[in-house]
Amino acid sequence: MSTEKKPLNGSPVAGEKQSITNLQTIRTQVLQDRTLFNMQAVGRNYKLAQAYKSVRNLKLMDQNNLALKSFADYLTINKKFLDLLPLIEEKPRPSYPVNEAYLNTYSWLRHPRGKVLVLVHTDVYTATKDKVERYVLDLGRDGYWATVHVVKGGKPSYIRNYIKGKNPVGVVMVGAIPPAWFEMSDDFYGASTEFPCDLFYMDTNGTWTDSDADGKYNAVTGDVIPEIWVGRIWTPTLNGNDPALINNYFDRNHLFRTGNLGHSRSALAYVEDDWTGFDDCEMDLMTPASYITKYTNPDITDADLYKVEVNKTRSFVQLCSHSSPHSHSFRIPSTSSTEWINTAYFRDERAPNAHFYNLFCCSTARFTESDYLGGWYIFDKSGGETNYGLTAVGSTKTGSMLFFADFYDPIGKGKCIGDAMVDWWKARGSDHDLGERQWFYGMSILGDPTLTWWKGAVPRPLEPAEGSVFHHFPRTMTFKWAPVNIPGATYSIEIDAHGAVNAGQWAAQSFRSFAVYHGITGTTFNHNFVGAQPGRWRVRAKIGDRYCAWSCWCYFRFTI
């Protein structure tokens, strides 16, 4: 059972043993291989409420029976860094080109999405500096004020206090930024477990304690609702610090944001035998049901079919499978056998083609493991196929996300993956009982939390091309762009003329627009430009009620 003992201040203590007090307020009961959720106590309505009432627990299943690396193993690998004097150095922000220099100064009007800390491990900073700085500029164009901070030493408690002092909306951790570890003596089946826990960084005001002083947290009190999101760009090679994979990741991230890595609105729900009631995993709150492919029939959900489906261009994939940091398992009822997909398949044979993943697969996101499978959903080694993956949500322990609607609904309403994860945690409430800790305390975001499907649905400007110069009058123009590959899209175009709003300035410098046109059904637009002066233009798609990201600005000039 999983009600909480109450300390003197009335707040629950995560980490204490459980006792039965009031059956009407119990949210979870973990009974052998299943977890029973009291939906009345959960207090929220879900399409999958019936399925959530009794959920088969995930099991750690590995094709080669590999043991998980322990906290002691982690310390052995990282002791030198952890023993360094605590130091985080903020770097100067990179500068925008002269025509976007107005973005070099913070303003809540230009950066409404908030402040982001990009924490970079000192061992990879020099080799990744250029790509990280381009990423910072991309975030600025997306409405974030991002700054780079090089972590040169320090344990998780020091890093958490540093983050708290900067008051960001989120943190992107590049390289092997030290994780906090959490230990439980009452995990599934009564097991004692230890695992990386990024909720520690997300929850900036809870009190986390290590009562036995062994370096692992085992209790948290106070309000544990997270205030910020955290994403990890931790490579599955070189103990998280592979600069080649990090640089490749940021290259693909940039291509996605500029409309050059493909895009999709479709989704895949691939549900193994023990959770057939999950249906489409409530992904219809994120994307129309007609765009969702779902497989729940135990007779066909084998490894080969998943390989086919995950190699199709999609926005989101949710896989529900008993797994490990190195393998996914697929049960074959007709032969009472198990098929496997392991790390080597995505790493060496076929890279996945979806952009985003929700891995309901125990321990697949355990980033402290070498060659961890979750990493190969978003990283791409040199040679072979291009990996289109950018962000994956998963768990560092046995357990995963449930109540999927609380995650997909915010994305469907326009939020990025990081904000959706914070909303999902908020829906879990300000305290967590034993069953919730068993299921959810390993939840992590791999990759960039600021992304979502519509940020890649970017039309590419074609004509006039960058740097075009015109010498004709009247100044008639035809703008052309490549369409987004989503049916029913319409387009908006913004045209700016230097000095037309304020002398010597682009309109955006005074928080204004010069000319914006909406509802364009084709991929061309005719326009008479205002004068003999520099101009620029950009375009974006509207899909349903969602305005997608703007393209880059393209510059031109009239001489007469």
N, C-alpha and C positions, 0 to 999 in steps of 0.2 A: 504494500500500500504506500501511498505517497502524500499524505498530509504532512504539514511541517510542525515541528515544535516551535513555540513562540518565545523569543527572548524577552527580557524585561521591557524593552522599548516597543514591543509588538511587531517588529519586523522579522520576517522569516530568515533563517540562517541556512544558506545553501551549503550543504556538506554535512549537516547533522543527520543522524539516523532518523528514520521515520516512525511515527506511531499513528494509529487510527484514532481520530478524535470526532469527526463529524462527517458521516458518509455523504451528506448532501453537498458538502463543499470540496470533496476530493475531486481533483481534476484528472488524475491518472492513477491507475492500478496496474502494475507490471506483474503479470502472472505467468511464470514460466516463459513460453516462447511468444506471448502476446502482450500487448498493452491495451488496456481498456480506458477509453477517454469518456469521462462524464460530460456530455455535451451541454447539459444544463449548467454545470459549474464552469465550463469553458466560457459560456455566455455569449457566443457568437453563432451566426447562422452560416452554414456551408452547404453547397450543393452535394458535397461528399460526406455529409454528416453521418450517414449510415455506415460508410466505409471506415470513418474515423472512430466509430464506437469500439471497434475491435481490430487492432492493427497487428499484423505479424511482425515481430521484431526482426530487424536486420541481423544477419550473421556475418562474421568475418570469415570469408572463404577465399583461399588462395590456391592457385593451381599447383604451386610447388611447396605449399605449407611453409612459406617464409615467415619467420617471426618478426614482429614489429621492433624497430629500434626503440630503445628505452631512453628515459631522460638521462641516465648515466652515459649512454652512447652519445647522445647529443652533446653533453658536456665535454666528453673526450675530444670531439671534433672541434668544438667552438671555445674551448677553455681559454686559449690565448686572447681571443677578442673580448670575451666576457671579463677577463681580468684587467683589461686596459682601464685607465682612468676615464670616468664618464665625460664624454665631450660630444656635443652636436654643434656643428658650425653652419650657420646660415650663409648661403652664397648670394652674390648679387643676381638680381633677375636678368635674364636675357632681354635684349631690346628688340622691339618690333621695327620693321622697315619704316622709313620716314613717312610714308603715306598712312601708316597705322600707328604713328607715334603717340597718339592720344590714348592708346591702350597701355602705355607705360606707367600711367598713374592710376592708383586705385580709386574707384568710385563705385558705390553700391548700385548706381544706375547702369554702369557698364559691366559690372560683375555681380549680377543679382543672385547667382547660384551660390555665392559664398567663397570662403577661403579654403584652399587645399594645400596641405603640406605634402611635398614629395620628399620622403626620407630615402636617402641613397647610402648604401653601405660603402664605407671608405675604400674597400678593396676593388670596387667596380666603378667608382665615380669617374676617374680619369678616362677610362676606356669607353664610358657610356655618356659622357658629358654632353656631346653634341646632340645626341638623340633625346636625352632627357630635356635639354633646353628647348628643342623643337616641340616636344610634348607640352611643356609649360606654355609656349605660345599658342598651341592648339587649344589648350584649356581656356586661355584668355579669350579667344574668339568664341568659345562656347559659353562664356559668361562666368567663368571661375577666375579668382585671383590666386594663382599658384606660386609657391615659392619652394626653392630647393634647399634641403638641409642635409649635410653629410654627417652620417653617424660614424664617429671615430672610436667610440667605446661607450659602454654603459649597459647595465642590466635592464630588464623590462620595466621595473619600477621607475627608474630614472627617465627612460624614454616616454613612459606614460605621463609623468609629471610635465615633461617638456611639451608634449602634445597638448595637454590640458591648458598650459599657460598661453598657447597660441590661439586657442578657441576656434579651431577649424570646423568645417562641416564634414570633412573627411581627410583620410590619409592614404597615400599610395606609397607602399613600402617596396623599394627596389633593391633586390639582393637579399641576403640572409640577415635581415634585421631581426634581432633576437625575439623569439616568441615567449610569452608566458606559458608555463605548463600548469595544468590542473590535475589533481589526483582524486580518485574516488575509491573508497573501499567497499562501495555498495552499488557497483555498476550492474548491468544486465547479468543475470544468473549468479549474482553475488560476487562477481569478479572484482579484483582490485586492478584499476587501470590508471594510466597517466597519458596525457595527450596535450599538444599545443592548443591554446584556447585564446582566440582573437577577440572574444567578448571582453576580455580584460582591457584591451585598448579601446574598444567601442564604448564601454561603460566608464565614463570619466569621473563619475562621482560616487560610485559604490565603494565599499570598503572591503578589499580583498586581503585575506590573511593566510599566512603559512604557519599554522599552529605548531608544527613539529620542526620548523626551521630546516627543512630538507631541500629548499629551493623550489618547491612546487606549492602552488596555492591549493587550499583544500576547503575554503569557506569564503562566502561573500555575504555581506549584510548591507542593509539600506536599499535604496532604489537602484535596481540593476537594469532598468530600461536604458538602452544605449543612446547616447547623444550624437554619435558620429558613426560614419562607416569607415571600414578599413579594407584595403585591397592589397594583395601580395603579388609581386612580380618576382617570384622565387623559382629559379630554374631547377629542373629535375637532374641537372648535371652540376658538377663542381660545387657540391654542397650549397646550392642556391645562388652562387656567384659566378655564373657563366656569362661574361660580357657579350659574347657573340650571340647567344640566344636572346639576351635582353635587348640588344640593338635591333635584331631581327623583329622582335616583338613590337618595339616602338615604330619600326618602319611600317609594319602591317597596320598598326593602330592609326598611323597618319594616313595611309592609303584608304582605310575605311572611312575616316572622317572627311576625306576629299572625294568620296564617291568612286574610288578606284580599286576596291577590294570586293566588289559585288555586294548585293543586299537582297533581303527577302523579308516578307512578313509571315511566312509560313512557319509551322511548328510541328514537332514530332513528339508524341507521347508513346514511349516504348516500355511496357509494363510487364514485368516477369510474373510468374505464376502465383506468387503469394499475395499479390495486391491487385488482382484483376478488377476489384471494385473501384480502383482509382480512376478508371475510365480515361478522360482526357486530362487528368491532373489539374482540372480547373483552369487550364490555359485559355479557355474561351473568354476569360475576363481580360486577357491581354491581346488576343487576336481573334478575328471572326472564326466561328466553328468550322466554316467551309475551308479555312486555310490550315486546319489541323489534321494531320494523319495520326491515327492511334492504332496501336496493336496491344491487345490484352488477351488474345486467345492463346492458352498455354501450348496448343498443338503447333503453333507457328512461330512463337517468339524465341527463335534460336539465334545462335551467334552469327550465322551467315546472313540472315535477314537484317540484323542490326548493322552489320558491316555495309550492306547495300544502302540502307536508309541513312546512316550517319554520314555517308559520302555524297549526299545530295545537298545542294545549297539551300540552307534554311536559316531562319532567324534564331529559333530556340529549339533545343532538344532536351527533353527530360527522360532520363533512363532510370528505371527502378530495378535494381539487381543486387543480389548478395555479392559482395565484392571484397577487395582488399586494396592496399596501396598499389598493387601490381597486376590485378586481374579482375575482370568481370565474369560472373558465372551465369549460365543459361541452362535451366533444367529442361530435359527432353522427356516428357511423360511416357511416350510410347516405348522408350527403351530403358527408362529409369536411369538415364545417364546424364552427364553434365558436359556442356561445351564451354569453351573459355575464349576470351579475348584478353590478351595480356599487353603489357607495355610495349613489347617489340612490334606489335602490329601497327599502332599509331606512330611509333617512333621511326620504324624502318620500312614499312610496307605502304600503308595507305593513310594519309593524314585526313582527319575529319574535316568536313566542309561547312558545318554550321558555325555561326558566330558566337552563340551563347549557349550555356549548358546549366541545367540543374541536375546534379548527380545525386540521386537518391540511392547511394551506394556507399556502404560503410567504409570509412577510412581512405577513400579514393583521393581526398584532398589533403592527406597527411604529408604536407610539403617537406617535412624533415627527413623523409625517406628518399634515398637515392632512386632515381628513375621513377618517381611516383607517377601513377597513371594520370591523375588529374592534371599534372603539369603538361603531359603530352597532348591534352586537349587544347592547350593554348600556345605552346611553344613549338618551334619549327626548326629542326636541325638542318644544316646546309645540305643541298642536294635533294633530289626527289620532288615530291609534290608540295605545293604550298598549303600550309595549314591556315584555314580561315578562322580558327578559334581565337577569341579575344578575352572572354570572361567566363568563368565557371564557378558555380556555387556548389559547395560540397562540404563534407565533414572530415575532420581529422581523427574521428573515433567511430566505433560502432554506433550507428544512429544517423539521422539526416533530418532534413526539413519535413514537416507535416503542415497541414492547414495551408495548402499551397495558394489558396485564394488571397491570403493576406500578403503574398508576394507578387502574384501576377496582376492583381487588380490595380495596385499603384503603377505598375509598368504600363498597363492598358490606359491609364489616365495621364501618361506622359512622363512619369518619373524615371530616373536612371536606376540601374541595378542597385547601386549603393543605397540610395534613398529608399528603394523598395525593401531592401534588407532591413533597414532601420525600422520601417513601418511594420514589417513582419515581426521583429522582436517586440515592438511596442504592443502588438496584439497579444503577445504572450503574458503581458502584465508586469507589474513591478516586483513580483517575487516568482521564484521557480521551484516547483516541488521536485521530488526525486525523479519521477518519470520524465519530467521535462529536462532535467539536467542530463539524464541518461541519453535522451534522444538528441538534444539540441546544443550541448555545450562545445561540441567540436565544429560548429558551423563557421565556415570561412569563405571569403571571396578570393578567388585566384584571378589575377589580371586587373583590368581597369574598371572600377565601379562606376565611373561617370558615363559609361556607354549604355545605349539601348538600341533597339532595332532601327528607330527612325533617324538616328544620327548618322547612319550609313546610307540612307536613301537620298543621296545627293546627286542632282543632275549635274553633268559636267559641261561647263561653258565651252562652246566651239568657236563661234564667230560673234563679234570681232575677237580675234586672238589677242593674247597678252602682248602689249607693246605696239598695237596697230596705230598707224598714223594716216589720217585722211586729209585730202586737199580739195574736196569738192563742196559745192554749195548749190542748192539747198543741202543741209546736213542730214539727209535721210539715211537711216540705218536699219538694218535687219539683224536682230539678235537671234542666234541659234544655239541650241544646247542638246546634249544627248539625254534621252528620257530615262526616268527610273523604271525599273522592271517590275512594276506593281500596277495591276489594272486599276483604272479609274482615277489615276493621279491627275491633278491639275497643278498649275504652276503660278508662282508669283515672281516678278522681276523687279529689282531695285536698280535705278539708274541715278548716278550722282554726277554733278558737274562742279569741278573745283572752283570755288569762289561764288557760286550762284546763290548760296544762302548767306554766307558771311565772307567778306573779302579775304582771299588767301587761305581759305579753309575748305575742307570737305564738310558736308552737312553733318556727318556724325560727330564732328568735333564740338558742335554745339547741341548734341543730343537730338538731332533732327534728321529727317529724311528729305531728299529733294523730290524724287518721283518714284512711287511704288504702284505697281499694277497687279491685280489679283485675278484669279479665276480664268487663267489662260489654259485652254484645253489642248493646244498643240505644243510644238517645241520651237516655234519661231514667234518673234514679236517685232513689229515695225514701229519706228520711233523717229521723230525729228529732234535732233540734238539742239541744245540751246545756244551754243556759241563757239567761238574759236578759242578753245581752252581744253585742258585735260578733263577726261571723264573716266568713269569706272562703272562696272555693272556686276551683278551677281544674281543668282536664281535659286529658288528652292521649290520643293514639291509640297503639295498638300494631299494627304491620303486619308480619306474619310474626314474626320474632324481634326486631324493631327497635322499641324504645320511642321515639316521636317527641317533639318538643318540647312542653313545657307551654304551655297558653294563659296569657294574663295572669290575674292574680288579680282576682276580682270580689268586692266587699264588700257586706255586708248587716248588719242589726242586728235583734235581738229586744228588745222592751221589757218583756215579761213571761215 
